[in-house]
Amino acid sequence: MDFALFMERYGYRILVLVFGAAILGIMLAPFVMTFWAFSSGIAAAVIAVIVLAIGIALMVVPKFWNFADKMRQTHVIKDWNEEK
C-alpha cells in the first residue's frame, strides 16, 4: 500500500485522532498541572482538582443560563392551555 492510498483510507481518522488528542490535552492541562503541583499529598491534589472543576463550572454555568434566557426572550412560546 502506497502512502497516497494509506492517507486516502486512514487520513481523516488520523486527523480526527490528532485533533481530538490536542483538544483533550488543552482541556485537561489545568487539571494535570494542578495535580502535579500538589502531588506531595494525594488529598491536597484531589481537593485542588475538585476546587478547580467547581471554579470552571461556576464560570461556565451562568453563561449557559444567560444564553438560555436570551433564547427564550427571542422566540415566542405560545401557551396552548391558556383559555381564550
Secondary structure, DSSP 8 states (H G I E B T S, - for coil): --HHHHHHHHHHHHHHHHHHHHHHHHHHHHHHHHHHHTTTSHHHHHHHHHHHHHHHHHHHHHHHHHHHHHHHHHS----TT---
